[in-house]
Amino acid sequence: MAEIEIFWSTEALSDLDEIITYISRDSPSNARNFALKILESIETIRTFPRIGRIVPEYHDPQLREILFRNYRIVYKYSENRAEIVTIFQGSKLL
């Protein structure tokens, strides 16, 4: 399978920025490490777009999520692209 393109919604970029800003208040180095690891996690979607589970709240096969630590990374998958829709704490519902 060929790699797909990954796009980011404005909301997802804002979500990630807020998470990193929050972590950096206590530890800038932990924030950098978190950012690198979450981006690595998202990169797996490029090669394996169906790796995420279907978001349980919606039952839409194109709306998927991967989990990273206690965060849910929600993306919408189509034939040749994935859009990161949002990133939020796993204890919350979408």
C-alpha positions as CSV (number, residue, x, y, z in Angstrom):
1,M,0.0,0.0,0.0
2,A,1.3,3.4,-0.9
3,E,1.7,6.1,1.7
4,I,-1.1,8.6,2.2
5,E,-1.0,12.3,2.9
6,I,-1.7,13.6,6.3
7,F,-3.4,16.9,6.8
8,W,-4.2,18.7,10.1
9,S,-7.4,20.6,10.9
10,T,-7.0,24.0,12.6
11,E,-8.6,22.5,15.7
12,A,-6.1,19.6,15.9
13,L,-3.2,22.0,15.6
14,S,-4.6,24.1,18.3
15,D,-5.2,21.1,20.5
16,L,-1.6,19.9,20.1
17,D,-0.3,23.4,20.8
18,E,-2.4,23.7,24.0
19,I,-1.3,20.3,25.3
20,I,2.4,21.1,24.6
21,T,2.1,24.5,26.2
22,Y,0.5,23.0,29.3
23,I,3.2,20.3,29.6
24,S,6.0,22.9,29.1
25,R,4.9,24.9,32.2
26,D,6.4,22.2,34.3
27,S,9.0,20.8,31.9
28,P,10.0,22.2,28.5
29,S,12.1,19.0,27.8
30,N,9.1,16.8,28.6
31,A,7.0,18.9,26.3
32,R,9.5,18.5,23.5
33,N,9.7,14.8,24.1
34,F,5.9,14.5,24.1
35,A,5.6,16.4,20.9
36,L,8.1,14.2,19.1
37,K,6.5,11.0,20.3
38,I,2.9,12.0,19.4
39,L,4.1,13.1,16.0
40,E,5.8,9.7,15.5
41,S,2.6,8.1,16.5
42,I,0.6,10.1,13.9
43,E,3.2,9.2,11.3
44,T,2.2,5.6,11.5
45,I,-1.1,6.6,9.9
46,R,0.8,7.6,6.8
47,T,1.7,3.9,6.1
48,F,-1.1,2.2,8.0
49,P,-4.2,4.4,7.7
50,R,-6.5,1.7,9.0
51,I,-4.4,1.2,12.1
52,G,-6.8,3.2,14.3
53,R,-10.0,1.8,15.7
54,I,-13.3,3.2,14.6
55,V,-14.4,6.0,17.0
56,P,-16.9,4.2,19.3
57,E,-19.1,7.3,19.6
58,Y,-19.8,7.5,15.9
59,H,-19.5,4.0,14.3
60,D,-18.2,5.7,11.1
61,P,-15.6,3.5,9.4
62,Q,-13.8,6.6,8.1
63,L,-13.6,8.3,11.5
64,R,-10.8,6.5,13.4
65,E,-8.6,7.1,16.4
66,I,-5.2,6.0,17.7
67,L,-4.3,6.3,21.4
68,F,-1.2,7.9,22.6
69,R,-0.7,7.8,26.4
70,N,-3.9,9.2,27.7
71,Y,-4.8,11.1,24.5
72,R,-7.1,10.2,21.7
73,I,-6.0,11.3,18.2
74,V,-9.0,11.3,16.0
75,Y,-8.6,11.3,12.2
76,K,-10.8,11.0,9.2
77,Y,-9.5,8.5,6.6
78,S,-10.3,8.4,2.9
79,E,-8.6,6.6,0.1
80,N,-5.4,8.6,-0.2
81,R,-5.5,11.0,2.8
82,A,-6.0,11.3,6.5
83,E,-7.0,14.4,8.3
84,I,-6.1,14.8,12.0
85,V,-9.4,16.1,13.3
86,T,-8.7,16.6,17.0
87,I,-6.5,15.5,19.9
88,F,-7.9,15.3,23.4
89,Q,-7.7,13.5,26.7
90,G,-9.0,10.0,26.6
91,S,-11.2,10.5,29.7
92,K,-13.5,12.8,27.6
93,L,-16.1,11.8,25.1
94,L,-15.8,13.2,21.5
